[in-house]
Structure formats: C-alpha cells, structure tokens
Amino acid sequence: MENSVRIRSNSITEGVIWKQILRFFFPILLGTFFQTLYNTADAIIVGNMLGKEALAAVGGGTATTVNLLIGFFTGLASGATVIISQFYGAGDEEKVHKAIHNAWAIGLWGGLIISAIGYLTSRPLLVLTKTPTEILPLAVEYMHIYFLGGFIVVMYNIGAGIFRAFGDSRRPLYFLIVGCLSNIVLDFVMIGTLKMGVSGAAWATVLSQLISLLLVIISLKRRKDCCKMVFSDIRFEPRMLKMTLYIGFPTGLQSILYTVSNLMIMTAINIFGTNTVAAWAAYSKIDQIYWMICNSMGVTVTTFVGQNYGAGLIERAKKGVRVCFAISMISTFVLEALMVAYSKYAYMLFVSDPDVIAIGVKMIYTIVPFFFVYLFVELLSGAIRGTGKSIVATVITVFGIVGIRTIWLIVIPHFFKSIEAILVCYPFTWVVCAIAFIIYYKVGHIYSSGRLEQI
C-alpha cells in the first residue's frame, strides 16, 4: 500500500470511554442536525412561501416514500460500515481497503438502481398511499426530481459512513455544513428568485447533496493510508460482498418493512385531509430534533462496539453501551419536556393555519412523551449490529414494530376514528420492541465468538 500509515490514529479502542464517545458523538450529532436542516429548511421556506399544499407535498408521505427506496440501500451499506470498523479496530489495513472500495461499488450501482426505480414508481406509490388529489401533482413533481439525483444521496451516505467507521466523525460534519448552507441559499434562489416552486426545493436538495459528495470524494482521494480512495479499486470483492450482505441485507430489509409500516400510517393519516397531512409533515420536521440525537448515538454505539469487538475488547464495548444510554436518557428527557411545553410555537415556524397547529399539538402530546422508550430499540440494536449479528436485530424489529403496527392499523381504525388512535401505535410498538431487545441483549450472548472472519 503506497505511503501506508498506521490506521489507528482515529481509533476509539483506547482512552477514557465517555470522552471518546462524546468526541465521536458530537460531530455526528451536529452533522445529523445539518442533515435534518436540509429538509427542515425546505419545509420552512416552502410552507411560508408556497403554502400548506406545497408543504404537504414535500413532507409527510413524500418523505416516507423516499425513505422506503433510499433506506434499503443505506441499510445495506451499513453492513459495510460495520465491516470497516471491525477490521479497523483489528488493525488489518488490507481488509480495510478492500471493504471501503466494496462499499463504494455497492453505493454506485445501488444508487443508480434506486434512482431508476424511484422515478418510475413515484406516482403509483403516492396513489397507493392515498395522497390527497390536490397535492398529488406537486408531490410527484418533487419526487421525480429528487430521484433523478437519488444515486447522489446514496453515494454520499456511503462516503460519510466510511469516515465514521474508522472514527472520523468531524469531516462528515464539515461536508454537511457546506451542503446545508448551499441548500438554504439554493432554496431562496430557486423558490424565491427564480419562482421554481416545489421543483426548486427538490433541485436545491439534490445539488447541495452533490456538493457534499464531491467533498467526501476529494477528502478520501487525498488520504495517504489504506483508506485512500482509488477509483480503479472500486469493485465487488466476493468475500467482502458476502460479509456486507450478511450484515447489511437484514438491515436494509428492516428499513423497507419499517417504512412500509410508516406508509400505512401515512395512508391512514391522508384520510383525514390536507390539514392533518400538513400537520404531520410539520411534525416530521419537529421530531427530527429527537431523532438526530437518537440516531447519532445509534451510529456512535455501533461504531464503538464494532471497533472494540474487532479488537477483542469486550468489556470496553459493554461499558461503552452503558455510557451511551446515560447520555441519551438525560438529553431525551430534557428534549421531551421542551417539545411538549413549546409545541404550539414549534408549529408556528412552519405554518400559520390555526387548525393545522391544533392538530399538530395533539400529535406531539400523543408521541413525544414516549421517546425515551425508543432509546432501548436504537442503542441495543446498534450494539448488536456492531458485533455483526444484524439478523436477530432485524427479526426483533420486524415482528416487534412492523408486525404489531400493521395489525394495529388494520384493527384500531374500525373502532376509533381519531388521529390520536392511529398515532398511539408508535409508543405501543416501541414498548414491545424495547422489551424484546432488553431480553436478547441480556441473554443472547451477543459478545460471544463469531466475528466477521468466520463468515
């Protein structure tokens, strides 16, 4: 390997655990914040400049449908992240290099496939989810443009995951800041100055993601160690592909099924009309404040466990999980209190319609107080995946959340005709799934032998 440099410089297998976790976590949190700001900026600008119909078109069911398709390949690529982190923790430079370029191959081909599928299925999926007719043309317009650049989104997520796998969470943050600021500027130019409407919001998102992707590629090209990006080395490596599919396919499948259940919820919400759809679209932006904390800690615990498990530091991995829980619980309880207390004002950022705001406040009261329960799902599943045992995590999630949620949406609406009755399925299924993860984590021997080399 040309100019090979020892790869442990960013390792999180050494040092004080809580310091290493926070040093890794905060850049991811800030990065997730700016990632969320992509969509939130669209929602605020679109809602205030184009109205509630446009807001409903770019949020709600549209966002969920996008996640259905992009989420699978992002989940599949997460298998590559676990592989890279374990080999990085073990100090195996050759395998790290192969795993990185195998991940790029997955991102390239997977992204192109998802762009084609997403473009062709946008309208049928929106019709299937009973998107209100008055916003359907706008939603289709937005999704068509978004999926033209779908491969850019997938490739960027691959690149950011590669950096995080070897303990560098700062550079993805810098790339996201640049991308987010570009997105906001492009929003104002394309929606405000050029009067491009909903299509302007879509193009602004795609182009800003392209800027972030180019920064990822440039940074990896400039590296002098085994993590350096070499275009000619981008290919499927059979053994790495097998390991990636073993870990990533269950995660990608889980993402699809999880999103299908959310689409079912969106279908039920669409029946209540445009005001409720607009309220849900705004809520999906407001609750991102929590999800960016939760998901960032999930990435942190997966990487921390992956590297330390790969290095054979089992007790350190276990202690890291406990530290992640302590940090997450404190921040979640504070956030729950703030979101409930100031729910009305949060909605006023997106829309001025009092009916939409009233519906949205009910949504917050129904779901937000139970956010802390989901931490058990996110963090324990992250720890389990960090050891390479993603199949069990997927089974628990599919049956504990997707299965029960599906039954709920089939049965409950026949007896209760309120939006609250629909949304209660979120906290109920979180509780069921959390209990299952706690039991498996305690008795499932997830830290026993079975590292990637044996796959």
Buried (B, 14 or more C-beta within 10 A) or exposed (E): EEEEBEBBEBBBBEEEBBEBBBBBBBBBBBBBBBBBBBBBBBBBBBBBBBBBBBBBBBBBBBBBBBBBBBBBBBBBBBBBBBBBBBBBBBBBBEBBBBBBBBBBBBBBBBBBBBBBBBBEBBBEBBEEBBBBEEBBEBBBBBBBBBBBBBBBBBBBBBBBBBBBBBBBBBBBBBBBBBBBBBBBEBBBBBBEEEEBBBBBBBBBBBBBBBBBBBBBBEBBEEEEBBBBBBEEBBEEBEBBBEBBBBBBBBBBBBBBBBBBBBBBBBBBBBBBBBBBBBBBBBBBBBBBBBBBBBBBBBBBBBBBBBBBBBBEBBEBBBBBBEBBBEBBBEBBEEBBEEBEEEBEEBBBBBBEBEBBBEBBBBBBBBBBBBBBBBBBBBBBBBBBBBBBBBBBBBBBBBBBBBBBBBEBBEEBBEEEEEBEBBBBBBBBBBBBBBBBBEEBBEEBEBBEEEBBEEE
